[in-house]
Amino acid sequence: MEVFLANYLGFCYGVKRAIKIARENAVGKCCTLGPIIHNPQMVEKLKAEGVDSADDLSAVNEGTVIIRSHGVGPKVYEQIKAKGLKTVDATCPHVKRAQSAARELVNEGYDVVIVGEKNHPEVKSIFEWAEKNTTIVETETEAEKFAPCKKLGIVSQTTVSGTHFKNIVLKLLDKSSDIRILRTICTATYQRQQAAMELAEKVDVMLVVGGRNSANTTKLARLCEQKCKTYHIETAEEISADWFTENKKSNSLKVGITAGASTPDWIIKEVETRLKDFDES
């Protein structure tokens, strides 16, 4: 078995920054509002280090509230202040940019489309910063049904795929004579997607490592599935030897590994080690 790692994988800058901020503030009573990143194993590790997680602000009555990497709307900051709690902001700078872009477009009189997943916390935060005249568009069908308007502004979820964003934009081009497009996709997302697809073309099996609740990891898996047999796993314990015997195309099986932007290095290393153990046995 030959094992290959994608050129870009694992923690991005925004996630590294959020984890660092959380650890620096693990003093006294402190919690994140929702999981700080979409990786259950990392969230549990931080909990053991003193950083708890609360799903709702109503459950927090003292200490420090850490805003997670996905961001929140302006009203949440006001609510935290009103409760007399300390705020520490770990919102990813790229998400901040998308939030500001949406608000700027609304202030300039544009109807705004956010290209992304309606139920994703990052998209919800962008929507809340824009507030009015804003629509979340998740599919090309929804884009086709979007009503024409005088001025149209378009932003994106930072982890949406470039191809998906482009396809939706193409459907929106005839909806207005005044269109402003702000492609707020994170560079790290693009790099990981391109590297994953390039590797998937060269191997027999791809392992995509990361939380099942991680949007960018799920997108990596979907992209890799178009190229070769792909398995989305959270930990090394999920790997089955059958995957490699079933999909072996030659005497030398090639296995690729990529990981979402919220996947810790130690989990990726465990997956790599597990594959080497399979090979030796």
MORA-V779321 format. One record per backbone hydrogen bond with DSSP energy under -0.5 kcal/mol. NH is the residue of the N-H (numbers start at 1). CO is the residue of the C=O. Records with the same first field share a line. If there is no record, write none. Layout:
NH=CO + CO
This chain:
2=253
4=255
6=257
10=259
11=263
12=261
16=12
17=13
18=14
19=15
20=16
21=17
22=18
23=19
24=20
25=21 + 22
26=23
27=25
30=28
31=64
32=52
33=66
34=32 + 54
39=37
43=39
44=40
45=41
46=42
47=43
48=44
49=45
50=47
51=46
52=30 + 50
54=32
59=56
60=57
61=59
64=29
65=86
66=31 + 64
67=65 + 88
69=36
71=68
76=73
77=73
78=74
79=75
80=76
81=77
82=78
83=79
84=81
85=80
86=63
88=65
90=67 + 88
92=69
95=92
96=92
97=93
98=94
99=95
100=96
101=97
102=98
103=99
104=100
105=101
106=102
107=103
108=104
109=106
110=105
111=151
112=133
113=153
114=135
115=113 + 155
116=114 + 137
118=116
120=117
124=120
125=121
126=122
127=123
128=124
129=125
130=126
131=127
132=130
135=112
137=114 + 135
138=136
143=139
144=140
145=141
146=142 + 143
149=175
152=178
153=111
154=180
155=113
157=115
160=157
165=161
166=162
167=163
168=164
169=165
170=166
171=167
172=168 + 169
173=169
175=172
178=150
180=152
182=154 + 180
183=181
184=182
186=158
190=186
191=187
192=188
193=189
194=190
195=191
196=192
197=193
198=194
199=195
200=196
201=197
202=199
203=199
204=254
205=254
206=229
207=256
208=206 + 231
209=207 + 258
210=233
211=38
214=211
215=213
218=214
219=215
220=216
221=217
222=218
223=219
224=220
225=221
226=222 + 223
227=224
228=224
229=204
231=206
233=208 + 231
238=235
239=236
243=240
244=241
245=241
246=242
247=243
248=245
253=251
255=2 + 253
256=205
257=4
258=207
260=209
263=260
264=262
267=264
268=264
269=265
270=266
271=267
272=268
273=269
274=270
275=271
276=272
277=273
278=274
279=275
280=276
281=277
